[in-house]
Amino acid sequence: MLLNGKVLVPLLLLSLSVFVFACGDSESTKDSGSERIDSTIVSESILLNPMVENRQDYELVVLSDGRLLSLGGRGVSHGGDSSGNALDTTEVYDPVNDKWTSSGPMRKWKTWPSAVELADGTVLVAGGAIQRESTSLAEIWDPNTGEWVKAASMNIARNYYTLINLEDGRAIAVGGADENETDTSTTEIYDPAADTWTLIDPMGDKRIWHTSTVLSDGRILITGGGHRDGPFLKSAEIFDPATEKWQYAGEMNVSRSHHTATLMTDGRVLVVGGIGSKKNTSEIYDPVTNTWGSVTETTSPRSEHIAIANSDGSVLVAGGIGNLQSMELYDPISNSWTEVGNMQYSRYRMHAYKRDDNSIMIIGGQGLETVLAETEVINITL
């Protein structure tokens, strides 16, 4: 594949049956089985053009026209005061020209904002923190003008929460820390037609730093989270948009926060890492049976990393706290992990995006020495 005049060079051909035969019980392959995905090529990462701003604790929205919107977060710290580097800036990435262009600033600078694209192509951003305090403020970005307009505020201030699109065009805000920095179980739904937020039934547990995963049938799986410094939660819950009710989804084998929960091609959900003593573990939720599978060890302990599902059923995981540069691939057939090289930069608190050609774009985050603007792409040949 040619990109910006450069050739993506294959770094590692995972002909996994040969790999296991040659390496035996290698430390880089866990829980090997007799059947595996035949081969997956993970190419050496190459750099793309960087963002306009260095960003971590920011939000990234994939727009329906193929562009990306990056907004808010924290930039490079000056004088050791992390509250002084919050950003109100936004920028748009054009994949055709590999170019980031500044867009209009938000009405308030925010760290940890949550955002979704609405059915009409505008983008709703809500919550996050302003001067380290949770906010209920919301605003909407117009892709035609690049400008922001005020939207109705949420009923409850939320930081470290999740905002998810519903199939009917509304969006649901789940959990987070309120204006008193108290964990909340509350949830509310935004109706863009009426510009209103409506509180609905709360979750069973109070959560921050949890995950939200839209299942194949449109329901939403919430996993883990808990208090800022623990204890963290094992519990999981499912929201049914048809009834606007919550149901218990069992318990993970390990309590987790700052983890990932990725929908795989077979409809199951792979949960990886997180803060705590078991950062090197993963497990799978099956929504058909409402059960959790056995724990498998990753090659490296990870939290605040990224995880992206591939169309062959595998999942690529990269980076994480501890300035991890490494990447690894999960094989659902053998239920095993294999190291597949390194990113150009060690990073965490970044975002990742799977492109139409199966390549994976990794953007921003906290690097070894500073907050990053750098972006890179990893080509996946299945």
C-alpha positions in Angstrom: 0.0 0.0 0.0 1.3 3.5 -0.9 0.6 6.4 1.4 2.2 9.8 1.0 4.8 8.3 -1.3 5.9 5.7 1.2 5.5 2.0 1.2 4.1 0.3 4.2 6.6 -2.4 4.9 5.4 -5.7 6.5 6.9 -5.9 10.0 5.6 -9.3 11.0 3.8 -12.0 9.2 1.8 -13.9 11.8 1.7 -17.3 10.2 0.8 -18.4 13.7 0.9 -22.2 13.3 4.6 -21.8 12.2 5.3 -19.3 14.9 4.1 -21.7 17.7 6.0 -24.7 16.2 9.2 -22.7 16.1 8.9 -21.0 19.4 7.2 -23.5 21.6 6.0 -21.9 24.9 7.3 -18.5 24.0 6.6 -15.7 26.5 5.2 -13.6 23.6 2.3 -16.1 22.9 -0.1 -17.0 25.7 -2.5 -19.9 26.0 -1.6 -21.4 22.5 -4.2 -23.7 20.9 -4.1 -26.1 18.0 -6.3 -23.9 15.7 -5.5 -20.3 14.9 -6.3 -17.5 12.4 -4.1 -18.5 9.4 -2.2 -15.3 8.9 -2.4 -11.6 9.6 0.2 -9.1 8.4 0.8 -6.1 10.6 2.9 -3.6 8.8 5.5 -1.2 10.2 3.9 2.0 11.4 4.6 5.1 9.4 4.0 8.7 10.4 1.2 10.9 8.9 0.9 14.7 9.3 0.5 15.7 12.9 -2.5 17.5 14.4 -2.4 21.2 14.8 -2.4 20.9 18.6 -0.7 18.4 20.9 -3.6 16.6 22.7 -4.4 14.2 25.4 -7.6 13.8 27.4 -9.4 14.9 24.2 -12.3 13.6 22.1 -12.3 12.3 18.6 -15.4 11.9 16.4 -15.5 10.0 13.2 -17.7 12.0 10.8 -20.0 10.3 8.3 -18.2 12.0 5.4 -15.0 10.2 6.4 -13.3 13.1 8.1 -12.3 13.2 11.8 -13.1 15.9 14.3 -10.6 16.3 17.2 -11.6 18.6 20.1 -10.6 19.9 23.5 -8.3 18.0 25.9 -5.0 19.1 27.4 -2.0 20.3 25.5 1.6 20.7 26.6 1.9 21.8 30.3 3.6 25.1 31.0 5.0 25.8 34.5 3.7 22.5 35.9 0.1 23.7 36.1 -2.0 21.1 34.2 -5.2 23.2 34.6 -3.6 25.9 32.4 -3.2 23.8 29.3 -6.9 22.9 28.7 -7.9 23.4 25.1 -11.0 24.9 23.5 -9.6 24.4 20.0 -10.9 21.9 17.5 -9.5 20.6 14.2 -10.7 18.5 11.3 -8.6 15.8 9.5 -9.1 15.2 5.8 -7.9 11.7 4.9 -7.7 12.4 1.2 -5.1 15.1 1.7 -3.7 13.8 5.0 -4.2 17.3 6.5 -5.4 18.7 9.8 -7.2 22.1 9.6 -8.2 24.2 12.6 -12.0 24.6 13.0 -13.9 27.0 15.3 -13.2 27.0 19.0 -15.7 25.6 21.5 -17.5 28.1 23.7 -15.5 26.7 26.7 -12.2 24.9 26.9 -12.8 21.3 28.2 -10.8 18.3 29.2 -12.3 14.8 28.9 -15.3 16.0 26.9 -17.6 13.4 25.3 -19.1 13.9 21.8 -21.1 12.1 19.1 -22.2 12.9 15.6 -25.9 13.4 15.3 -28.1 12.2 12.5 -28.0 15.6 10.6 -24.2 15.6 10.6 -23.7 18.1 13.4 -21.7 17.1 16.5 -22.9 17.2 20.1 -20.3 17.7 22.8 -21.3 17.6 26.4 -19.7 17.5 29.9 -16.1 17.0 30.7 -14.2 19.4 33.0 -13.8 23.1 33.1 -11.0 24.3 35.5 -11.0 20.8 36.9 -14.7 20.8 37.8 -17.3 18.7 36.1 -19.7 20.6 33.8 -23.2 20.0 32.4 -22.7 22.4 29.5 -23.3 21.2 26.0 -22.8 22.7 22.5 -23.2 21.7 18.9 -20.7 22.0 16.0 -21.9 22.7 12.5 -19.6 21.0 9.9 -20.7 23.5 7.2 -19.5 26.6 9.1 -17.1 25.1 11.7 -18.9 27.1 14.4 -20.3 26.1 17.7 -23.7 27.0 19.1 -25.1 26.5 22.6 -27.2 23.4 23.3 -29.4 22.6 26.4 -27.3 21.6 29.4 -27.5 18.2 30.9 -29.5 17.8 34.1 -26.3 16.6 35.9 -22.7 17.7 35.4 -20.6 14.8 34.2 -16.9 14.1 33.8 -15.3 10.7 33.1 -18.5 9.4 31.6 -19.7 8.0 28.3 -22.0 9.5 25.6 -23.4 7.0 23.1 -25.6 7.4 20.0 -28.9 5.5 20.0 -30.4 4.1 16.7 -33.3 6.5 16.8 -31.1 9.5 16.6 -31.0 10.4 20.3 -27.9 10.1 22.6 -27.5 8.7 26.1 -25.1 10.0 28.8 -24.1 7.4 31.3 -22.6 7.8 34.8 -19.5 9.9 35.5 -18.5 12.3 38.3 -20.9 15.1 39.1 -20.3 18.7 40.2 -19.2 17.5 43.6 -16.8 15.0 42.1 -19.2 12.3 43.4 -19.6 9.2 41.3 -23.1 8.9 39.9 -25.3 6.1 38.5 -27.6 8.5 36.7 -28.3 8.4 33.0 -30.1 10.8 30.7 -31.1 11.0 27.0 -30.6 13.9 24.7 -33.3 14.5 22.0 -31.8 16.7 19.3 -35.2 17.5 17.8 -36.4 19.1 21.0 -32.9 20.1 22.4 -33.8 18.5 25.7 -32.2 16.1 28.2 -34.4 13.7 30.1 -33.3 11.7 33.1 -34.2 8.0 32.9 -33.7 5.0 35.2 -30.2 4.9 36.7 -27.7 2.1 36.5 -27.4 -0.3 39.3 -23.9 0.9 40.2 -22.2 4.3 40.4 -19.4 4.5 37.8 -16.6 6.6 36.4 -14.0 5.5 33.9 -16.3 2.7 32.7 -16.7 1.5 29.1 -19.8 1.6 26.8 -20.0 -0.8 23.9 -22.9 -1.0 21.5 -23.8 -4.6 20.9 -24.9 -6.1 17.6 -28.6 -5.9 18.6 -28.3 -2.2 19.5 -28.2 -2.7 23.3 -25.4 -1.1 25.2 -23.0 -3.0 27.5 -21.4 -1.0 30.4 -18.4 -2.6 32.2 -16.3 -1.8 35.2 -15.3 1.6 36.4 -15.9 2.6 40.0 -14.2 5.2 42.1 -11.4 7.4 41.0 -8.8 5.6 43.2 -10.7 2.4 43.8 -12.3 0.2 44.6 -13.0 -0.7 41.0 -16.0 -2.7 39.8 -16.4 -6.2 38.3 -20.0 -5.6 37.5 -21.5 -5.1 34.1 -25.0 -3.9 33.0 -26.9 -3.6 29.7 -29.1 -0.8 28.6 -32.0 -1.7 26.3 -33.1 1.3 24.2 -36.4 -0.3 23.4 -37.5 -0.3 27.1 -35.0 2.3 28.4 -34.3 -0.1 31.3 -31.1 -1.6 32.7 -30.4 -5.3 33.3 -27.6 -7.0 35.1 -24.9 -8.5 32.9 -23.0 -10.5 35.5 -19.5 -9.9 36.8 -16.1 -9.8 35.1 -13.5 -12.1 36.6 -11.4 -9.0 37.4 -12.3 -5.5 38.6 -11.3 -2.9 36.0 -11.1 0.8 35.3 -9.4 2.6 32.4 -9.8 -0.6 30.3 -11.2 -1.3 26.8 -14.2 -3.3 25.7 -14.3 -4.0 22.0 -17.1 -5.6 20.0 -15.7 -8.5 17.9 -17.0 -9.7 14.6 -18.8 -12.6 16.2 -20.8 -10.3 18.5 -18.9 -11.0 21.6 -17.0 -8.3 23.6 -13.3 -8.5 24.4 -12.3 -6.7 27.6 -8.6 -5.9 28.1 -6.5 -4.5 30.9 -7.3 -1.7 33.2 -5.9 -0.2 36.4 -5.3 -2.6 39.2 -3.2 -5.7 39.9 -4.5 -7.6 36.9 -3.6 -5.2 34.0 -2.3 -8.1 32.0 -5.6 -9.9 31.7 -8.4 -10.1 29.2 -11.8 -11.8 29.1 -14.8 -12.1 26.8 -18.5 -11.4 27.3 -21.0 -13.4 25.4 -24.3 -11.4 25.1 -26.2 -14.5 23.9 -25.6 -16.4 27.1 -25.0 -13.4 29.3 -21.8 -15.0 30.6 -18.1 -14.1 31.0 -15.4 -16.4 29.7 -12.1 -17.3 31.3 -9.2 -14.9 31.7 -6.3 -14.8 29.3 -3.1 -13.0 29.8 -1.8 -10.3 27.4 1.9 -10.1 26.6 2.1 -6.7 28.5 0.0 -5.1 31.3 -2.1 -2.3 29.8 -4.4 0.5 30.8 -5.5 3.7 28.9 -4.5 1.9 25.7 -6.4 1.4 22.5 -8.1 -1.7 21.1 -9.5 -2.1 17.5 -11.3 -5.1 16.1 -10.3 -6.4 12.6 -12.7 -8.0 10.2 -11.0 -11.5 10.5 -12.0 -11.6 14.2 -8.7 -10.5 15.6 -8.2 -7.4 17.8 -5.2 -5.1 17.8 -4.2 -3.5 21.1 -1.5 -0.9 21.4 0.2 1.4 24.0 -0.9 2.1 27.5 0.3 3.6 30.8 4.0 2.9 31.4 4.9 4.5 28.1 4.3 1.3 26.2 5.2 1.4 22.6 4.3 -2.3 21.8 1.4 -3.7 20.0 -0.2 -7.2 20.3 -2.9 -9.1 18.5 -5.6 -11.2 20.0 -6.6 -14.4 18.1 -10.1 -15.5 19.2 -9.7 -19.0 17.7 -6.8 -19.9 19.9 -7.7 -17.4 22.6 -4.1 -16.2 22.6 -2.1 -13.0 22.3 1.0 -12.4 20.1 3.3 -9.4 20.0 3.3 -7.7 16.6 5.9 -4.9 16.8 5.9 -1.3 18.0 4.3 2.1 17.3 6.6 5.0 16.3 5.9 6.5 19.7 5.1 5.2 23.1 1.7 6.7 24.1 -1.4 6.4 26.2 -4.7 8.4 26.4 -4.7 8.5 22.6 -7.4 7.7 20.1 -7.5 5.2 17.3 -9.6 4.9 14.2 -10.1 1.9 11.8 -10.1 3.2 8.2 -11.9 1.7 5.2 -8.8 -0.1 4.0 -8.4 -1.9 7.4 -5.4 0.3 8.4 -5.5 1.7 11.9 -4.7 5.4 12.6 -3.4 6.3 16.1 -3.6 9.9 17.1 -2.2 12.1 19.9 -2.0 11.1 23.5 0.6 11.3 26.2 4.1 10.4 25.0 7.3 9.6 26.9 8.3 13.2 27.3 5.4 15.3 26.3 1.8 15.4 25.0 1.8 14.3 21.3 0.3 15.8 18.2 1.8 13.0 16.1 -0.3 10.6 14.2 0.7 7.3 12.7 -0.9 4.5 10.6 -0.6 0.7 10.8 -1.6 -1.3 7.8 -3.4 -4.6 8.5 -3.5 -7.2 5.8 -6.0 -9.9 6.6 
